[in-house]
Amino acid sequence: MNDRPGDELIVEGVVVRDKATQQQKRINARFRWFPSSQSFGMVGTETIAEVSSVHALFSSLLASLSAQLSGVVTAASARALPSTQAFFEEPEPGQEVAGIGVIRGWAFPQEGDTSLKEVWLSIDGQPAGPIPCCADRADVAAAFPDNPNALHSGWGMVFNYGLLSLGRHTIGIETEILVGADFSLNHSVLVVRPGGFEFLDQFDLAEATAQIVQVHPWAQPNREEIRLEGGKVHDKASQQEKVITVHLRWFVSSQALGIVSSSD
């Protein structure tokens, strides 16, 4: 683990596994804070070695840095509702969320020749507006080749979790199918606000230190996180600054490092 003064977090010796091929490699990865996404985005990797069988540095990273989200849908992952197949992909149930993320999934009727009509977002049971829907999902169509409705099944939107208060919230999805089979899906999430701020325009790593820590080491598999201590954050609205400690974890659903806790 290394810190590059001011701008980059460098994680050395990470073992990643590709979901499609099951190949494993040891890499060095570089991450930088992007205000536009309010997250640490990967800006570069270097392959150190091919590996045959070894414990990954992050257990949750095993599903791969390189695999694309398309082409990973299976029938077993879907929730079968009356006359409907549906899956709430992101956020994951109970997930810690911070910054700007994507709320997305897919749904389609199992019978007839139709598709989604409308999708709405709700926060803690209150309406929060429409979600763009009916996008092509070739991966869903491939997982359900006998149903032509599966292609135009995607829905999703970008959402700033910094607009919500710190703590537990319920993200709800309500959909309408042309044949009238309405249904809803709900996920509980834990909102994390680094520094207690709504929008960070700076996350300075110049004096930060980083280390790998085990969370619940008695659990199987063990879960590892990056503890990033001493980062200086700046709130765009109030112009306040704070020095904080955050924990980062790899999320397969977003293929990114996400902030899962924060303390001053």
DRENPA-3360 file (N, C-alpha, C; in nm, 2 decimals, always signed):
BEGIN
1 = MNDRPGDE = +0.09/-0.12/+0.00/+0.00/+0.00/+0.00/+0.09/+0.12/+0.00 ~ +0.06/+0.22/-0.08/+0.13/+0.34/-0.09/+0.04/+0.46/-0.11 ~ +0.09/+0.58/-0.07/+0.01/+0.70/-0.10/+0.10/+0.79/-0.18 ~ +0.04/+0.84/-0.29/+0.12/+0.94/-0.37/+0.07/+1.08/-0.33 ~ +0.16/+1.16/-0.28/+0.12/+1.29/-0.22/+0.02/+1.37/-0.30 ~ -0.09/+1.40/-0.23/-0.19/+1.49/-0.29/-0.29/+1.44/-0.38 ~ -0.26/+1.33/-0.46/-0.36/+1.30/-0.56/-0.40/+1.15/-0.58 ~ -0.30/+1.05/-0.56/-0.34/+0.92/-0.59/-0.32/+0.82/-0.47;
9 = LIVEGVVV = -0.40/+0.72/-0.47/-0.39/+0.61/-0.38/-0.34/+0.49/-0.46 ~ -0.23/+0.43/-0.42/-0.17/+0.32/-0.49/-0.18/+0.19/-0.40 ~ -0.25/+0.09/-0.46/-0.26/-0.04/-0.39/-0.18/-0.14/-0.46 ~ -0.08/-0.19/-0.39/+0.01/-0.28/-0.45/-0.01/-0.43/-0.42 ~ +0.01/-0.52/-0.51/+0.00/-0.66/-0.49/-0.14/-0.72/-0.48 ~ -0.24/-0.65/-0.54/-0.38/-0.70/-0.54/-0.39/-0.82/-0.63 ~ -0.46/-0.92/-0.58/-0.49/-1.04/-0.66/-0.63/-1.03/-0.71 ~ -0.65/-1.03/-0.85/-0.78/-1.02/-0.90/-0.81/-1.14/-0.99;
17 = RDKATQQQ = -0.94/-1.17/-1.00/-0.98/-1.29/-1.08/-1.09/-1.25/-1.17 ~ -1.08/-1.28/-1.30/-1.17/-1.25/-1.40/-1.29/-1.35/-1.39 ~ -1.41/-1.30/-1.39/-1.53/-1.38/-1.37/-1.55/-1.48/-1.49 ~ -1.52/-1.43/-1.61/-1.55/-1.51/-1.73/-1.45/-1.63/-1.74 ~ -1.32/-1.59/-1.73/-1.22/-1.69/-1.76/-1.16/-1.76/-1.63 ~ -1.19/-1.70/-1.51/-1.13/-1.75/-1.38/-0.98/-1.73/-1.38 ~ -0.92/-1.65/-1.47/-0.78/-1.62/-1.46/-0.75/-1.53/-1.34 ~ -0.64/-1.55/-1.28/-0.60/-1.47/-1.17/-0.47/-1.40/-1.20;
25 = KRINARFR = -0.46/-1.27/-1.16/-0.33/-1.19/-1.18/-0.31/-1.11/-1.05 ~ -0.18/-1.08/-1.03/-0.14/-0.99/-0.92/-0.11/-0.86/-0.99 ~ -0.17/-0.75/-0.94/-0.15/-0.62/-1.00/-0.13/-0.51/-0.90 ~ -0.07/-0.40/-0.95/-0.07/-0.28/-0.87/-0.18/-0.19/-0.94 ~ -0.26/-0.12/-0.85/-0.37/-0.04/-0.90/-0.36/+0.10/-0.85 ~ -0.39/+0.20/-0.93/-0.39/+0.34/-0.89/-0.53/+0.40/-0.89 ~ -0.56/+0.47/-0.78/-0.70/+0.53/-0.77/-0.68/+0.68/-0.75 ~ -0.78/+0.76/-0.80/-0.78/+0.90/-0.78/-0.92/+0.95/-0.75;
33 = WFPSSQSF = -0.93/+1.05/-0.66/-1.06/+1.10/-0.63/-1.12/+1.19/-0.74 ~ -1.24/+1.16/-0.78/-1.31/+1.23/-0.89/-1.43/+1.30/-0.83 ~ -1.43/+1.43/-0.82/-1.55/+1.50/-0.77/-1.68/+1.47/-0.85 ~ -1.66/+1.45/-0.98/-1.78/+1.43/-1.06/-1.86/+1.30/-1.02 ~ -1.79/+1.20/-0.97/-1.86/+1.08/-0.93/-1.85/+1.07/-0.77 ~ -1.78/+1.16/-0.71/-1.77/+1.15/-0.56/-1.72/+1.02/-0.52 ~ -1.61/+0.97/-0.58/-1.56/+0.84/-0.55/-1.41/+0.83/-0.60 ~ -1.35/+0.72/-0.56/-1.21/+0.69/-0.60/-1.22/+0.61/-0.73;
41 = GMVGTETI = -1.18/+0.66/-0.84/-1.18/+0.59/-0.97/-1.05/+0.53/-1.00 ~ -1.05/+0.42/-1.06/-0.92/+0.35/-1.10/-0.87/+0.43/-1.23 ~ -0.74/+0.47/-1.22/-0.68/+0.54/-1.33/-0.56/+0.47/-1.39 ~ -0.53/+0.35/-1.34/-0.42/+0.28/-1.40/-0.39/+0.15/-1.33 ~ -0.35/+0.05/-1.40/-0.31/-0.08/-1.34/-0.18/-0.13/-1.40 ~ -0.10/-0.21/-1.33/+0.02/-0.27/-1.38/+0.02/-0.42/-1.34 ~ +0.02/-0.51/-1.43/+0.03/-0.65/-1.40/+0.16/-0.69/-1.35 ~ +0.17/-0.76/-1.24/+0.30/-0.80/-1.18/+0.33/-0.94/-1.22;
49 = AEVSSVHA = +0.22/-1.03/-1.20/+0.24/-1.17/-1.23/+0.11/-1.24/-1.25 ~ +0.12/-1.36/-1.32/+0.01/-1.45/-1.33/+0.01/-1.54/-1.21 ~ -0.10/-1.57/-1.15/-0.11/-1.66/-1.03/-0.20/-1.77/-1.06 ~ -0.18/-1.89/-1.00/-0.26/-2.00/-1.02/-0.37/-2.01/-0.91 ~ -0.33/-2.01/-0.78/-0.42/-2.02/-0.67/-0.36/-1.95/-0.55 ~ -0.43/-1.84/-0.51/-0.38/-1.76/-0.40/-0.49/-1.68/-0.34 ~ -0.49/-1.66/-0.21/-0.59/-1.58/-0.15/-0.59/-1.44/-0.20 ~ -0.70/-1.38/-0.24/-0.70/-1.24/-0.29/-0.69/-1.14/-0.17;
57 = LFSSLLAS = -0.63/-1.03/-0.20/-0.61/-0.93/-0.10/-0.75/-0.88/-0.05 ~ -0.84/-0.86/-0.15/-0.98/-0.83/-0.11/-1.07/-0.95/-0.15 ~ -1.13/-1.01/-0.05/-1.22/-1.12/-0.09/-1.32/-1.08/-0.19 ~ -1.38/-0.96/-0.17/-1.49/-0.92/-0.26/-1.44/-0.88/-0.40 ~ -1.31/-0.87/-0.41/-1.25/-0.83/-0.54/-1.24/-0.95/-0.63 ~ -1.27/-1.07/-0.58/-1.25/-1.19/-0.66/-1.33/-1.20/-0.78 ~ -1.44/-1.13/-0.79/-1.53/-1.13/-0.90/-1.48/-1.05/-1.02 ~ -1.37/-0.99/-1.00/-1.28/-0.93/-1.10/-1.29/-0.78/-1.12;
65 = LSAQLSGV = -1.17/-0.72/-1.15/-1.16/-0.59/-1.19/-1.19/-0.57/-1.34 ~ -1.16/-0.68/-1.41/-1.17/-0.66/-1.56/-1.30/-0.71/-1.62 ~ -1.38/-0.79/-1.55/-1.50/-0.84/-1.61/-1.60/-0.73/-1.62 ~ -1.68/-0.72/-1.73/-1.78/-0.62/-1.76/-1.91/-0.67/-1.69 ~ -1.99/-0.57/-1.65/-2.12/-0.61/-1.59/-2.22/-0.68/-1.68 ~ -2.20/-0.65/-1.81/-2.29/-0.72/-1.91/-2.25/-0.87/-1.92 ~ -2.34/-0.95/-1.95/-2.31/-1.09/-1.97/-2.29/-1.17/-1.84 ~ -2.34/-1.12/-1.72/-2.32/-1.19/-1.60/-2.45/-1.23/-1.54;
73 = VTAASARA = -2.56/-1.20/-1.60/-2.70/-1.23/-1.55/-2.72/-1.38/-1.56 ~ -2.78/-1.44/-1.46/-2.82/-1.58/-1.46/-2.97/-1.58/-1.42 ~ -3.04/-1.68/-1.46/-3.18/-1.70/-1.42/-3.19/-1.71/-1.27 ~ -3.09/-1.77/-1.21/-3.10/-1.79/-1.06/-3.09/-1.66/-0.99 ~ -3.03/-1.56/-1.05/-3.01/-1.43/-0.98/-3.14/-1.35/-0.98 ~ -3.23/-1.38/-1.06/-3.36/-1.30/-1.08/-3.46/-1.34/-0.97 ~ -3.54/-1.24/-0.95/-3.65/-1.26/-0.85/-3.78/-1.29/-0.94 ~ -3.84/-1.40/-0.92/-3.96/-1.43/-0.99/-4.08/-1.38/-0.92;
81 = LPSTQAFF = -4.15/-1.28/-0.98/-4.27/-1.22/-0.93/-4.39/-1.26/-1.01 ~ -4.51/-1.24/-0.97/-4.62/-1.28/-1.05/-4.61/-1.23/-1.19 ~ -4.60/-1.32/-1.29/-4.59/-1.28/-1.43/-4.47/-1.20/-1.47 ~ -4.37/-1.18/-1.38/-4.26/-1.09/-1.40/-4.13/-1.15/-1.35 ~ -4.02/-1.13/-1.43/-3.89/-1.15/-1.39/-3.82/-1.02/-1.36 ~ -3.75/-1.01/-1.25/-3.69/-0.88/-1.21/-3.57/-0.90/-1.12 ~ -3.48/-0.80/-1.13/-3.36/-0.80/-1.05/-3.32/-0.66/-1.02 ~ -3.30/-0.63/-0.89/-3.25/-0.50/-0.84/-3.09/-0.52/-0.83;
89 = EEPEPGQE = -3.02/-0.47/-0.92/-2.87/-0.49/-0.93/-2.79/-0.40/-0.84 ~ -2.83/-0.27/-0.83/-2.74/-0.18/-0.76/-2.83/-0.06/-0.71 ~ -2.82/-0.03/-0.58/-2.73/-0.08/-0.48/-2.76/-0.22/-0.43 ~ -2.67/-0.29/-0.37/-2.69/-0.42/-0.32/-2.77/-0.41/-0.19 ~ -2.84/-0.52/-0.15/-2.92/-0.51/-0.03/-2.83/-0.49/+0.09 ~ -2.86/-0.38/+0.17/-2.79/-0.35/+0.29/-2.66/-0.28/+0.27 ~ -2.63/-0.24/+0.14/-2.50/-0.18/+0.11/-2.48/-0.05/+0.17 ~ -2.35/-0.02/+0.20/-2.31/+0.12/+0.24/-2.30/+0.20/+0.11;
97 = VAGIGVIR = -2.35/+0.32/+0.11/-2.35/+0.40/-0.01/-2.30/+0.54/+0.03 ~ -2.23/+0.60/-0.07/-2.18/+0.74/-0.05/-2.16/+0.80/-0.18 ~ -2.17/+0.93/-0.18/-2.14/+1.01/-0.31/-2.24/+0.98/-0.41 ~ -2.20/+0.98/-0.54/-2.29/+0.97/-0.65/-2.28/+0.82/-0.70 ~ -2.39/+0.76/-0.71/-2.39/+0.62/-0.75/-2.51/+0.60/-0.85 ~ -2.52/+0.47/-0.89/-2.62/+0.43/-0.99/-2.72/+0.34/-0.92 ~ -2.85/+0.37/-0.95/-2.96/+0.28/-0.90/-3.01/+0.21/-1.03 ~ -3.00/+0.08/-1.04/-3.02/+0.02/-1.17/-3.07/-0.13/-1.15;
105 = GWAFPQEG = -3.13/-0.18/-1.25/-3.18/-0.32/-1.25/-3.25/-0.35/-1.38 ~ -3.33/-0.45/-1.38/-3.41/-0.49/-1.50/-3.53/-0.56/-1.46 ~ -3.63/-0.56/-1.55/-3.76/-0.63/-1.53/-3.83/-0.65/-1.66 ~ -3.90/-0.76/-1.67/-3.98/-0.78/-1.79/-4.09/-0.88/-1.76 ~ -4.20/-0.88/-1.83/-4.31/-0.97/-1.81/-4.28/-1.11/-1.87 ~ -4.32/-1.21/-1.80/-4.28/-1.35/-1.85/-4.38/-1.40/-1.96 ~ -4.49/-1.33/-1.97/-4.59/-1.37/-2.07/-4.62/-1.25/-2.16 ~ -4.68/-1.29/-2.28/-4.72/-1.18/-2.37/-4.60/-1.13/-2.45;
113 = DTSLKEVW = -4.63/-1.02/-2.52/-4.53/-0.96/-2.61/-4.53/-0.81/-2.58 ~ -4.47/-0.78/-2.47/-4.46/-0.64/-2.42/-4.34/-0.62/-2.34 ~ -4.33/-0.50/-2.27/-4.21/-0.47/-2.19/-4.25/-0.37/-2.09 ~ -4.15/-0.31/-2.02/-4.17/-0.21/-1.92/-4.24/-0.09/-1.98 ~ -4.32/-0.03/-1.90/-4.39/+0.10/-1.94/-4.33/+0.21/-1.86 ~ -4.32/+0.21/-1.73/-4.27/+0.31/-1.65/-4.20/+0.25/-1.52 ~ -4.10/+0.33/-1.47/-4.04/+0.29/-1.34/-4.03/+0.42/-1.26 ~ -4.06/+0.41/-1.13/-4.05/+0.52/-1.04/-3.96/+0.49/-0.92;
121 = LSIDGQPA = -3.89/+0.59/-0.87/-3.80/+0.58/-0.75/-3.88/+0.63/-0.63 ~ -3.86/+0.56/-0.52/-3.91/+0.61/-0.39/-3.80/+0.61/-0.29 ~ -3.79/+0.70/-0.20/-3.70/+0.71/-0.09/-3.77/+0.71/+0.04 ~ -3.75/+0.60/+0.12/-3.82/+0.59/+0.25/-3.97/+0.60/+0.23 ~ -4.02/+0.54/+0.13/-4.16/+0.53/+0.10/-4.22/+0.65/+0.04 ~ -4.14/+0.75/+0.01/-4.20/+0.88/-0.05/-4.15/+0.88/-0.20 ~ -4.25/+0.92/-0.29/-4.21/+0.93/-0.43/-4.09/+1.03/-0.46 ~ -4.00/+0.99/-0.54/-3.88/+1.07/-0.57/-3.86/+1.08/-0.72;
129 = GPIPCCAD = -3.96/+1.05/-0.80/-3.95/+1.08/-0.95/-3.93/+0.96/-1.03 ~ -3.94/+0.98/-1.16/-3.93/+0.87/-1.26/-3.78/+0.82/-1.28 ~ -3.77/+0.70/-1.32/-3.64/+0.64/-1.36/-3.64/+0.61/-1.51 ~ -3.54/+0.65/-1.59/-3.54/+0.61/-1.73/-3.54/+0.46/-1.74 ~ -3.62/+0.41/-1.83/-3.63/+0.27/-1.84/-3.63/+0.22/-1.99 ~ -3.65/+0.09/-1.99/-3.67/+0.02/-2.12/-3.55/+0.01/-2.21 ~ -3.43/+0.02/-2.15/-3.30/+0.02/-2.23/-3.27/-0.13/-2.27 ~ -3.20/-0.14/-2.38/-3.16/-0.28/-2.42/-3.07/-0.34/-2.32;
137 = RADVAAAF = -3.09/-0.47/-2.28/-3.00/-0.54/-2.20/-2.98/-0.68/-2.27 ~ -2.87/-0.68/-2.35/-2.84/-0.80/-2.43/-2.80/-0.91/-2.33 ~ -2.74/-0.88/-2.22/-2.71/-0.99/-2.12/-2.83/-1.05/-2.06 ~ -2.93/-0.97/-2.04/-3.06/-1.03/-1.98/-3.13/-1.12/-2.09 ~ -3.13/-1.06/-2.21/-3.19/-1.14/-2.32/-3.11/-1.27/-2.34 ~ -2.98/-1.27/-2.33/-2.91/-1.40/-2.34/-2.94/-1.50/-2.23 ~ -2.97/-1.44/-2.11/-3.00/-1.53/-2.00/-3.14/-1.59/-2.01 ~ -3.23/-1.52/-2.08/-3.37/-1.57/-2.10/-3.39/-1.57/-2.25;
145 = PDNPNALH = -3.33/-1.66/-2.33/-3.34/-1.66/-2.47/-3.48/-1.69/-2.52 ~ -3.56/-1.75/-2.44/-3.70/-1.79/-2.49/-3.80/-1.68/-2.47 ~ -3.76/-1.56/-2.41/-3.85/-1.46/-2.39/-3.81/-1.33/-2.46 ~ -3.88/-1.29/-2.56/-3.84/-1.17/-2.64/-3.85/-1.04/-2.56 ~ -3.93/-1.04/-2.45/-3.95/-0.93/-2.36/-3.82/-0.89/-2.28 ~ -3.73/-0.98/-2.27/-3.61/-0.96/-2.19/-3.52/-0.86/-2.24 ~ -3.52/-0.83/-2.37/-3.42/-0.74/-2.43/-3.44/-0.59/-2.38 ~ -3.56/-0.54/-2.38/-3.59/-0.40/-2.35/-3.63/-0.39/-2.20;
153 = SGWGMVFN = -3.54/-0.44/-2.11/-3.58/-0.46/-1.97/-3.50/-0.37/-1.87 ~ -3.40/-0.29/-1.92/-3.32/-0.22/-1.83/-3.37/-0.09/-1.78 ~ -3.35/-0.06/-1.65/-3.38/+0.07/-1.60/-3.26/+0.12/-1.51 ~ -3.25/+0.25/-1.50/-3.14/+0.30/-1.41/-3.13/+0.45/-1.41 ~ -3.06/+0.50/-1.31/-3.04/+0.65/-1.30/-2.93/+0.68/-1.21 ~ -2.87/+0.79/-1.22/-2.76/+0.84/-1.13/-2.83/+0.91/-1.01 ~ -2.77/+0.89/-0.89/-2.83/+0.95/-0.77/-2.72/+0.99/-0.68 ~ -2.74/+1.11/-0.62/-2.64/+1.16/-0.52/-2.69/+1.13/-0.38;
161 = YGLLSLGR = -2.62/+1.03/-0.32/-2.66/+0.98/-0.18/-2.62/+1.09/-0.08 ~ -2.54/+1.19/-0.12/-2.51/+1.29/-0.03/-2.63/+1.38/+0.01 ~ -2.74/+1.37/-0.07/-2.86/+1.45/-0.05/-2.94/+1.39/+0.07 ~ -2.91/+1.27/+0.11/-2.98/+1.20/+0.21/-2.90/+1.22/+0.35 ~ -2.98/+1.21/+0.45/-2.91/+1.21/+0.59/-2.83/+1.09/+0.62 ~ -2.74/+1.10/+0.71/-2.66/+0.99/+0.75/-2.74/+0.88/+0.81 ~ -2.72/+0.76/+0.77/-2.79/+0.65/+0.83/-2.86/+0.56/+0.74 ~ -2.96/+0.48/+0.79/-3.03/+0.38/+0.71/-3.15/+0.44/+0.64;
169 = HTIGIETE = -3.16/+0.40/+0.51/-3.27/+0.45/+0.42/-3.32/+0.33/+0.34 ~ -3.44/+0.35/+0.28/-3.49/+0.24/+0.19/-3.51/+0.30/+0.05 ~ -3.44/+0.24/-0.04/-3.45/+0.27/-0.18/-3.55/+0.18/-0.25 ~ -3.66/+0.24/-0.30/-3.77/+0.16/-0.36/-3.78/+0.18/-0.50 ~ -3.82/+0.08/-0.58/-3.85/+0.08/-0.72/-3.99/+0.03/-0.74 ~ -4.07/+0.11/-0.81/-4.21/+0.07/-0.85/-4.21/+0.07/-1.00 ~ -4.27/-0.04/-1.06/-4.27/-0.04/-1.21/-4.41/-0.07/-1.25 ~ -4.43/-0.04/-1.38/-4.56/-0.07/-1.45/-4.53/-0.14/-1.58;
177 = ILVGADFS = -4.60/-0.25/-1.60/-4.58/-0.33/-1.72/-4.71/-0.30/-1.81 ~ -4.69/-0.30/-1.94/-4.80/-0.27/-2.03/-4.92/-0.36/-2.00 ~ -4.90/-0.48/-1.96/-5.01/-0.57/-1.94/-5.07/-0.55/-1.80 ~ -5.02/-0.45/-1.73/-5.08/-0.42/-1.60/-5.03/-0.49/-1.48 ~ -4.92/-0.56/-1.49/-4.86/-0.63/-1.38/-4.77/-0.54/-1.31 ~ -4.81/-0.47/-1.21/-4.73/-0.38/-1.14/-4.66/-0.45/-1.02 ~ -4.54/-0.40/-0.98/-4.47/-0.46/-0.87/-4.37/-0.36/-0.82 ~ -4.31/-0.39/-0.70/-4.21/-0.31/-0.64/-4.10/-0.39/-0.58;
185 = LNHSVLVV = -3.98/-0.33/-0.58/-3.86/-0.39/-0.52/-3.80/-0.28/-0.42 ~ -3.75/-0.33/-0.31/-3.69/-0.24/-0.21/-3.56/-0.29/-0.16 ~ -3.46/-0.20/-0.14/-3.33/-0.23/-0.08/-3.31/-0.13/+0.03 ~ -3.26/-0.18/+0.15/-3.22/-0.10/+0.25/-3.07/-0.06/+0.23 ~ -3.03/+0.06/+0.25/-2.89/+0.11/+0.23/-2.85/+0.19/+0.35 ~ -2.72/+0.19/+0.38/-2.67/+0.28/+0.48/-2.59/+0.39/+0.42 ~ -2.64/+0.51/+0.43/-2.58/+0.63/+0.37/-2.46/+0.68/+0.46 ~ -2.34/+0.69/+0.39/-2.22/+0.74/+0.46/-2.19/+0.88/+0.39;
193 = RPGGFEFL = -2.17/+0.98/+0.48/-2.13/+1.11/+0.43/-2.00/+1.15/+0.48 ~ -1.89/+1.14/+0.40/-1.76/+1.17/+0.44/-1.75/+1.32/+0.49 ~ -1.71/+1.33/+0.62/-1.70/+1.46/+0.68/-1.83/+1.52/+0.71 ~ -1.94/+1.45/+0.69/-2.07/+1.50/+0.71/-2.12/+1.59/+0.60 ~ -2.04/+1.60/+0.49/-2.07/+1.69/+0.38/-2.15/+1.63/+0.27 ~ -2.22/+1.72/+0.19/-2.30/+1.68/+0.08/-2.22/+1.65/-0.04 ~ -2.12/+1.74/-0.07/-2.05/+1.72/-0.20/-1.91/+1.77/-0.18 ~ -1.81/+1.68/-0.20/-1.67/+1.71/-0.18/-1.61/+1.75/-0.31;
201 = DQFDLAEA = -1.55/+1.87/-0.31/-1.48/+1.91/-0.43/-1.33/+1.89/-0.42 ~ -1.28/+1.83/-0.31/-1.14/+1.80/-0.29/-1.13/+1.69/-0.18 ~ -1.04/+1.59/-0.21/-1.00/+1.49/-0.12/-0.85/+1.48/-0.13 ~ -0.78/+1.55/-0.04/-0.64/+1.56/-0.04/-0.57/+1.44/+0.03 ~ -0.48/+1.37/-0.03/-0.42/+1.25/+0.03/-0.27/+1.28/+0.07 ~ -0.23/+1.41/+0.06/-0.09/+1.45/+0.08/-0.04/+1.40/+0.22 ~ -0.12/+1.40/+0.32/-0.07/+1.36/+0.45/-0.15/+1.23/+0.50 ~ -0.21/+1.16/+0.41/-0.29/+1.04/+0.45/-0.20/+0.92/+0.45;
209 = TAQIVQVH = -0.24/+0.82/+0.53/-0.18/+0.69/+0.54/-0.28/+0.59/+0.51 ~ -0.24/+0.47/+0.46/-0.34/+0.37/+0.42/-0.28/+0.23/+0.47 ~ -0.38/+0.14/+0.50/-0.34/+0.01/+0.54/-0.46/-0.08/+0.51 ~ -0.43/-0.21/+0.49/-0.54/-0.31/+0.48/-0.58/-0.36/+0.61 ~ -0.71/-0.36/+0.64/-0.76/-0.41/+0.77/-0.86/-0.52/+0.74 ~ -0.87/-0.62/+0.83/-0.97/-0.72/+0.82/-1.09/-0.68/+0.90 ~ -1.21/-0.70/+0.84/-1.34/-0.68/+0.90/-1.40/-0.81/+0.93 ~ -1.45/-0.83/+1.06/-1.50/-0.96/+1.10/-1.41/-1.08/+1.06;
217 = PWAQPNRE = -1.29/-1.08/+1.11/-1.20/-1.19/+1.06/-1.24/-1.33/+1.09 ~ -1.34/-1.34/+1.18/-1.39/-1.48/+1.21/-1.49/-1.53/+1.10 ~ -1.53/-1.44/+1.02/-1.63/-1.48/+0.91/-1.56/-1.54/+0.80 ~ -1.63/-1.62/+0.72/-1.58/-1.69/+0.60/-1.66/-1.65/+0.48 ~ -1.60/-1.60/+0.37/-1.46/-1.56/+0.37/-1.44/-1.43/+0.45 ~ -1.31/-1.41/+0.48/-1.27/-1.29/+0.55/-1.30/-1.17/+0.46 ~ -1.32/-1.05/+0.51/-1.35/-0.94/+0.43/-1.24/-0.83/+0.46 ~ -1.18/-0.78/+0.36/-1.07/-0.68/+0.38/-1.12/-0.55/+0.33;
225 = EIRLEGGK = -1.07/-0.44/+0.40/-1.10/-0.31/+0.35/-0.97/-0.22/+0.36 ~ -0.97/-0.11/+0.29/-0.86/-0.02/+0.30/-0.90/+0.09/+0.40 ~ -0.82/+0.11/+0.50/-0.83/+0.21/+0.60/-0.75/+0.33/+0.55 ~ -0.81/+0.44/+0.52/-0.74/+0.56/+0.47/-0.75/+0.67/+0.57 ~ -0.64/+0.70/+0.64/-0.65/+0.79/+0.76/-0.57/+0.92/+0.73 ~ -0.63/+1.03/+0.77/-0.56/+1.16/+0.75/-0.59/+1.23/+0.62 ~ -0.69/+1.19/+0.55/-0.73/+1.26/+0.43/-0.80/+1.39/+0.46 ~ -0.77/+1.49/+0.38/-0.83/+1.62/+0.41/-0.94/+1.64/+0.30;
233 = VHDKASQQ = -1.06/+1.66/+0.35/-1.18/+1.68/+0.25/-1.23/+1.83/+0.26 ~ -1.28/+1.88/+0.15/-1.33/+2.01/+0.14/-1.47/+2.01/+0.08 ~ -1.56/+2.07/+0.16/-1.70/+2.08/+0.12/-1.73/+2.19/+0.02 ~ -1.79/+2.17/-0.09/-1.81/+2.27/-0.20/-1.90/+2.38/-0.15 ~ -2.01/+2.34/-0.08/-2.11/+2.44/-0.04/-2.07/+2.53/+0.07 ~ -2.02/+2.47/+0.18/-1.98/+2.55/+0.30/-1.84/+2.60/+0.30 ~ -1.75/+2.54/+0.21/-1.61/+2.57/+0.21/-1.54/+2.53/+0.33 ~ -1.60/+2.44/+0.41/-1.54/+2.38/+0.53/-1.44/+2.27/+0.49;
241 = EKVITVHL = -1.34/+2.25/+0.58/-1.24/+2.14/+0.56/-1.24/+2.06/+0.69 ~ -1.22/+1.93/+0.67/-1.20/+1.84/+0.78/-1.09/+1.73/+0.74 ~ -1.03/+1.68/+0.84/-0.94/+1.57/+0.83/-1.02/+1.44/+0.88 ~ -1.03/+1.34/+0.79/-1.11/+1.23/+0.82/-1.04/+1.10/+0.80 ~ -1.11/+0.99/+0.85/-1.06/+0.86/+0.82/-1.18/+0.78/+0.75 ~ -1.15/+0.72/+0.64/-1.26/+0.64/+0.57/-1.21/+0.50/+0.55 ~ -1.31/+0.41/+0.54/-1.28/+0.27/+0.49/-1.33/+0.25/+0.35 ~ -1.26/+0.19/+0.27/-1.29/+0.16/+0.13/-1.31/+0.01/+0.11;
249 = RWFVSSQA = -1.41/-0.03/+0.03/-1.42/-0.17/-0.01/-1.46/-0.18/-0.16 ~ -1.41/-0.29/-0.22/-1.44/-0.31/-0.36/-1.58/-0.37/-0.37 ~ -1.66/-0.31/-0.46/-1.80/-0.35/-0.49/-1.81/-0.41/-0.63 ~ -1.84/-0.53/-0.64/-1.85/-0.60/-0.77/-1.96/-0.53/-0.86 ~ -2.07/-0.49/-0.80/-2.19/-0.44/-0.87/-2.15/-0.31/-0.95 ~ -2.06/-0.23/-0.89/-2.02/-0.10/-0.95/-1.88/-0.11/-1.01 ~ -1.81/-0.22/-0.98/-1.67/-0.24/-1.03/-1.58/-0.12/-0.98 ~ -1.60/-0.08/-0.85/-1.53/+0.03/-0.80/-1.50/+0.02/-0.65;
257 = LGIVSSSD = -1.41/+0.10/-0.60/-1.39/+0.12/-0.46/-1.50/+0.21/-0.41 ~ -1.57/+0.17/-0.30/-1.67/+0.25/-0.24/-1.64/+0.28/-0.10 ~ -1.68/+0.40/-0.05/-1.66/+0.44/+0.09/-1.77/+0.38/+0.17 ~ -1.73/+0.30/+0.27/-1.83/+0.23/+0.35/-1.83/+0.28/+0.50 ~ -1.74/+0.36/+0.54/-1.75/+0.43/+0.67/-1.66/+0.55/+0.67 ~ -1.70/+0.65/+0.76/-1.62/+0.77/+0.77/-1.63/+0.82/+0.91 ~ -1.52/+0.87/+0.96/-1.51/+0.93/+1.09/-1.42/+1.05/+1.09 ~ -1.44/+1.15/+1.18/-1.36/+1.27/+1.18/-1.24/+1.24/+1.27;
% end
